[in-house]
Amino acid sequence: MRLAVIGGGINGVGIAWELARRDYDVTLFEKGRCGAQTSSATTKMIHGGLRYLENLHIALVRESLRDRAWLLEHLPDLVKPVEILLPVYDDSPRSRVVIRAGLVLYDLLAGRSNIARHEALTADELMARVPLVRAGLRGGFSYRDAQTDDYALARRVVASAIEEGATVREQTRVLSLRSSGKEWIVAIAGGALERFDFVINAAGPWMNAFLAENGIRSRYRLSLVRGSHLVLNHRIADAGMLLQSLSDRRVFFVLPWKGTTLVGTTEVMHQTSLEHVQATNEEIDYLIARFNRYVRQPIGRDDIASTFAGVRPLVGRATNPSTIARDYRLERRGNLLNVFGGKMTTFRSLSEKAAMRVDNYFGQTRAARPAVFISASSPVGQP
Ligand SMILES: Cc1cc2nc3c(=O)[nH]c(=O)nc-3n(C[C@H](O)[C@H](O)[C@H](O)COP(=O)(O)OP(=O)(O)OC[C@H]3O[C@@H](n4cnc5c(N)ncnc54)[C@H](O)[C@@H]3O)c2cc1C
């Protein structure tokens, strides 16, 4: 039985790893470098997603918190706890009562594998940890989540998939997918045709176009929502912050990141090409203005070392991209499995469920070898 995975983002590499551990003969095709697209343009948070509770995405948050605990245990050198501070001001769109309720629920959903319970902090306690603007500060909260190097995570998973026997073909674009009844014929760049018994399509944001080009119908359609980040040339604090934009109620992060500071993200419907996605001037100005509302040492363009942007593949449609769930959907049609959406945090659950769908198709449940990642010593390079 030959299986193909199309797309080497965190979801595709996770699925290849999961299938290889079940001794499937799996080949992954990635048009560039594994992990170099959306999966290396994230906010670097391994988190339940406190803000998703506002839209009552409880099951997603619970699953993400379970996966956060699993990743902290299995990849302790790559996934590390981080303290996040949540200051509340006189004009904050969400009150202390609402935030406290969210944090209590977040702790409950994390259960026994929680990193630590949230704490209430006075304005003075907050000011001692981060350089916040004092005027109007009422106090706030501290809670724990986790952070990772997203690209290194994807590279570690792909290296582990190879170790388990998966074949990984980078710089190999799948041009088309044709069904011959029982098999799929995969045409790859260079003109070669290869036959597979089952195909898993994990093309991330390229999914809509790929399905349309190949005449494959689906119940789902992705909304493509760009998110941009600033990398400052200095570090603000050891703790991160979750801050609220006054104009549109959105939340955004200010996070310690490799000796510097990461500020993001935006959420803008993405209308242009998916190749070389970049932060626009408007998004950069938006993030600078939001940051300067809260931090005592204001920043300008000179304080930005670099910017990066990615496109979220979100399942469904809404006028406000912040309200679209970060959930994933797996859709099996015969011997084709399409993977829609998902967060980096939930790649393991998603991959496990994908492998179970493959098992279902072949009518046999295969046990996976234990989850062991290869050591950190192999170089990962830059995306
Ligand atoms: C701004 C932003 C911030 C985010 N922050 C977080 C966060 O903090 N925490 C979190 O958990 N999640 C976060 N996410 C979500 C997370 O990044 C994505 O859900 C995840 O990376 C999606 O992975 P993927 O494998 O589906 O897509 P991708 O990483 O884009 O992978 C798809 C791959 O398919 C390849 N491909 C496409 N077509 C073909 C083809 N025809 N042939 C061969 N290869 C092909 C592409 O080259 C690409 O590498 C964020 C997303 C964004 C955009």
The ligand as an SDF file (V2000), in Angstrom:
LIG
                    3D

 53 58  0  0  0  0  0  0  0  0999 V2000
   -0.0730   34.8050   11.3940 C   0  0  0  0  0  0  0  0  0  0  0  0
   -0.3230   33.4370   11.9420 C   0  0  0  0  0  0  0  0  0  0  0  0
   -0.1110   33.1930   13.2920 C   0  0  0  0  0  0  0  0  0  0  0  0
   -0.3600   31.9220   13.8020 C   0  0  0  0  0  0  0  0  0  0  0  0
   -0.0460   31.6800   15.1010 N   0  0  0  0  0  0  0  0  0  0  0  0
   -0.2340   30.4510   15.6170 C   0  0  0  0  0  0  0  0  0  0  0  0
    0.1820   30.1740   16.9390 C   0  0  0  0  0  0  0  0  0  0  0  0
    0.7600   31.0100   17.6270 O   0  0  0  0  0  0  0  0  0  0  0  0
   -0.0640   28.9280   17.4180 N   0  0  0  0  0  0  0  0  0  0  0  0
   -0.6790   27.9620   16.6640 C   0  0  0  0  0  0  0  0  0  0  0  0
   -0.8900   26.8820   17.1740 O   0  0  0  0  0  0  0  0  0  0  0  0
   -1.0260   28.1830   15.3810 N   0  0  0  0  0  0  0  0  0  0  0  0
   -0.8030   29.4020   14.8400 C   0  0  0  0  0  0  0  0  0  0  0  0
   -1.1300   29.6530   13.5440 N   0  0  0  0  0  0  0  0  0  0  0  0
   -1.7740   28.5900   12.7500 C   0  0  0  0  0  0  0  0  0  0  0  0
   -0.7360   27.6730   12.1160 C   0  0  0  0  0  0  0  0  0  0  0  0
    0.3640   28.3770   11.6610 O   0  0  0  0  0  0  0  0  0  0  0  0
   -1.3380   26.9480   10.9260 C   0  0  0  0  0  0  0  0  0  0  0  0
   -2.5630   26.4160   11.2610 O   0  0  0  0  0  0  0  0  0  0  0  0
   -0.4380   25.8260   10.4530 C   0  0  0  0  0  0  0  0  0  0  0  0
    0.8750   26.2730   10.2920 O   0  0  0  0  0  0  0  0  0  0  0  0
   -0.9770   25.2950    9.1500 C   0  0  0  0  0  0  0  0  0  0  0  0
   -0.1130   24.3040    8.7150 O   0  0  0  0  0  0  0  0  0  0  0  0
   -0.3430   23.5880    7.3320 P   0  0  0  0  0  0  0  0  0  0  0  0
    0.5520   22.4140    7.2930 O   0  0  0  0  0  0  0  0  0  0  0  0
   -1.7980   23.3440    7.1480 O   0  0  0  0  0  0  0  0  0  0  0  0
    0.0190   24.7130    6.2370 O   0  0  0  0  0  0  0  0  0  0  0  0
    1.4600   25.1600    5.6710 P   0  0  0  0  0  0  0  0  0  0  0  0
    2.4640   25.3100    6.7190 O   0  0  0  0  0  0  0  0  0  0  0  0
    1.2320   26.3290    4.7750 O   0  0  0  0  0  0  0  0  0  0  0  0
    1.8500   23.9140    4.7810 O   0  0  0  0  0  0  0  0  0  0  0  0
    1.2630   23.6230    3.5420 C   0  0  0  0  0  0  0  0  0  0  0  0
    2.4000   23.1980    2.6400 C   0  0  0  0  0  0  0  0  0  0  0  0
    1.8790   22.6640    1.4410 O   0  0  0  0  0  0  0  0  0  0  0  0
    2.8020   22.9460    0.4030 C   0  0  0  0  0  0  0  0  0  0  0  0
    2.1220   22.7970   -0.8530 N   0  0  0  0  0  0  0  0  0  0  0  0
    1.0110   23.4510   -1.2860 C   0  0  0  0  0  0  0  0  0  0  0  0
    0.6400   23.0170   -2.5030 N   0  0  0  0  0  0  0  0  0  0  0  0
    1.5210   22.0450   -2.8510 C   0  0  0  0  0  0  0  0  0  0  0  0
    1.6640   21.2130   -4.0140 C   0  0  0  0  0  0  0  0  0  0  0  0
    0.8370   21.3000   -5.0500 N   0  0  0  0  0  0  0  0  0  0  0  0
    2.6870   20.3310   -4.0410 N   0  0  0  0  0  0  0  0  0  0  0  0
    3.5520   20.2220   -2.9980 C   0  0  0  0  0  0  0  0  0  0  0  0
    3.4560   20.9940   -1.9020 N   0  0  0  0  0  0  0  0  0  0  0  0
    2.4640   21.9000   -1.8160 C   0  0  0  0  0  0  0  0  0  0  0  0
    3.2390   24.3730    0.7240 C   0  0  0  0  0  0  0  0  0  0  0  0
    4.4710   24.7100    0.1210 O   0  0  0  0  0  0  0  0  0  0  0  0
    3.3080   24.3670    2.2430 C   0  0  0  0  0  0  0  0  0  0  0  0
    4.6200   24.1130    2.7260 O   0  0  0  0  0  0  0  0  0  0  0  0
   -0.8590   30.8990   12.9810 C   0  0  0  0  0  0  0  0  0  0  0  0
   -1.0520   31.1490   11.6160 C   0  0  0  0  0  0  0  0  0  0  0  0
   -0.7580   32.3920   11.1020 C   0  0  0  0  0  0  0  0  0  0  0  0
   -0.8920   32.6340    9.6390 C   0  0  0  0  0  0  0  0  0  0  0  0
  1  2  1  0
  2  3  1  0
  2 52  2  0
  3  4  2  0
  4  5  1  0
  4 50  1  0
  5  6  2  0
  6  7  1  0
  6 13  1  0
  7  8  2  0
  7  9  1  0
  9 10  1  0
 10 11  2  0
 10 12  1  0
 12 13  2  0
 13 14  1  0
 14 15  1  0
 14 50  1  0
 15 16  1  0
 16 17  1  0
 16 18  1  0
 18 19  1  0
 18 20  1  0
 20 21  1  0
 20 22  1  0
 22 23  1  0
 23 24  1  0
 24 25  2  0
 24 26  1  0
 24 27  1  0
 27 28  1  0
 28 29  2  0
 28 30  1  0
 28 31  1  0
 31 32  1  0
 32 33  1  0
 33 34  1  0
 33 48  1  0
 34 35  1  0
 35 36  1  0
 35 46  1  0
 36 37  1  0
 36 45  1  0
 37 38  2  0
 38 39  1  0
 39 40  1  0
 39 45  2  0
 40 41  1  0
 40 42  2  0
 42 43  1  0
 43 44  2  0
 44 45  1  0
 46 47  1  0
 46 48  1  0
 48 49  1  0
 50 51  2  0
 51 52  1  0
 52 53  1  0
M  END
$$$$
